[in-house]
Amino acid sequence: MLTESLLRQLDSLYHEGVAHDAGTGVRRERRLNITPDTGRFLYQLVRFGNARRILEVGTSNGYSTLWLAAAADDIDGRVISLDIEADKQTAASAQLAAAGLDHCVTLFRVDASAWIAAAPDDAFDLLFLDADRSRYAGDWPHLQRLLRRGGLIVVDNAISHAAECAGFLDLVAATPGYVVETLALGKGECLILKA
Ligand SMILES: C[S@@+](CC[C@H](N)C(=O)[O-])C[C@H]1O[C@@H](n2cnc3c(N)ncnc32)[C@H](O)[C@@H]1O
């Protein structure tokens, strides 16, 4: 549930991330969190779509994971979140525990592409992609495979990093059976529905 205390935690984590990112030029150290409006939107999507099986690619310090987990917890759902950086995963784990949401989230420290390639078919209702955009096109055959029919992929940074997303989104547009729309929300959220 989006309790007052969770909303306070999210607000503080977001502002801490913005301040931290402003102070470092080292990309791998940056939090690079989604925006709060994107967090609320993800919460709405999970609840409205009753998306109980969620895969997040790119955990960072757990800001977006908290939004997804809060929604998943309301519907007895679960989130799997992947990140390659151990220190980020440690930070995310602490945030989830502080929010009392660790019971519905599994964090894996892995290379996302390798994990996705080994995941079973039809395993997820919702995929949230917020990691290495250069990998998405290569991951596309597996992303299609592990998303159930009627499931949704949300791609962050579709506007803020449009050029980096273009190859992947062109590939998606050329694939039959998907309905695609990009929303001017946050950093640009592209929604890909498996029809
Ligand atoms: C934009 S940040 C994620 C932000 C997070 N979704 C949020 O809003 O709070 C991208 C994350 O992807 C991770 N990442 C980059 N390449 C990866 C890969 N190949 N496999 C797994 N994680 C990766 C980075 O370590 C980083 O934490």
The ligand as an SDF file (V2000), in Angstrom:
LIG
                    3D

 27 29  0  0  0  0  0  0  0  0999 V2000
   18.8180    3.8320  -14.7760 C   0  0  0  0  0  0  0  0  0  0  0  0
   19.4660    2.8000  -13.5320 S   0  0  0  0  0  0  0  0  0  0  0  0
   18.0090    2.0340  -12.8690 C   0  0  0  0  0  0  0  0  0  0  0  0
   17.1790    2.9920  -12.0660 C   0  0  0  0  0  0  0  0  0  0  0  0
   16.0480    2.3370  -11.3190 C   0  0  0  0  0  0  0  0  0  0  0  0
   15.1510    1.6150  -12.2260 N   0  0  0  0  0  0  0  0  0  0  0  0
   15.2510    3.3850  -10.5850 C   0  0  0  0  0  0  0  0  0  0  0  0
   14.4840    4.0890  -11.2440 O   0  0  0  0  0  0  0  0  0  0  0  0
   15.3960    3.4950   -9.3740 O   0  0  0  0  0  0  0  0  0  0  0  0
   20.1610    1.4990  -14.5060 C   0  0  0  0  0  0  0  0  0  0  0  0
   20.6910    0.3380  -13.7150 C   0  0  0  0  0  0  0  0  0  0  0  0
   20.9520   -0.7270  -14.6280 O   0  0  0  0  0  0  0  0  0  0  0  0
   22.0680   -1.4430  -14.1690 C   0  0  0  0  0  0  0  0  0  0  0  0
   22.6410   -2.1840  -15.3030 N   0  0  0  0  0  0  0  0  0  0  0  0
   23.3300   -1.6900  -16.3570 C   0  0  0  0  0  0  0  0  0  0  0  0
   23.6710   -2.6680  -17.2010 N   0  0  0  0  0  0  0  0  0  0  0  0
   23.1770   -3.8160  -16.6780 C   0  0  0  0  0  0  0  0  0  0  0  0
   23.2000   -5.1690  -17.0890 C   0  0  0  0  0  0  0  0  0  0  0  0
   23.7920   -5.5520  -18.2370 N   0  0  0  0  0  0  0  0  0  0  0  0
   22.5920   -6.0910  -16.3080 N   0  0  0  0  0  0  0  0  0  0  0  0
   21.9750   -5.7250  -15.1610 C   0  0  0  0  0  0  0  0  0  0  0  0
   21.9270   -4.4450  -14.7230 N   0  0  0  0  0  0  0  0  0  0  0  0
   22.5220   -3.5020  -15.4620 C   0  0  0  0  0  0  0  0  0  0  0  0
   22.9880   -0.3910  -13.5960 C   0  0  0  0  0  0  0  0  0  0  0  0
   23.8850   -0.9420  -12.6450 O   0  0  0  0  0  0  0  0  0  0  0  0
   21.9960    0.6070  -12.9810 C   0  0  0  0  0  0  0  0  0  0  0  0
   21.8260    0.4020  -11.5980 O   0  0  0  0  0  0  0  0  0  0  0  0
  1  2  1  0
  2  3  1  0
  2 10  1  0
  3  4  1  0
  4  5  1  0
  5  6  1  0
  5  7  1  0
  7  8  2  0
  7  9  1  0
 10 11  1  0
 11 12  1  0
 11 26  1  0
 12 13  1  0
 13 14  1  0
 13 24  1  0
 14 15  1  0
 14 23  1  0
 15 16  2  0
 16 17  1  0
 17 18  1  0
 17 23  2  0
 18 19  1  0
 18 20  2  0
 20 21  1  0
 21 22  2  0
 22 23  1  0
 24 25  1  0
 24 26  1  0
 26 27  1  0
M  CHG  2   2   1   9  -1
M  END
$$$$
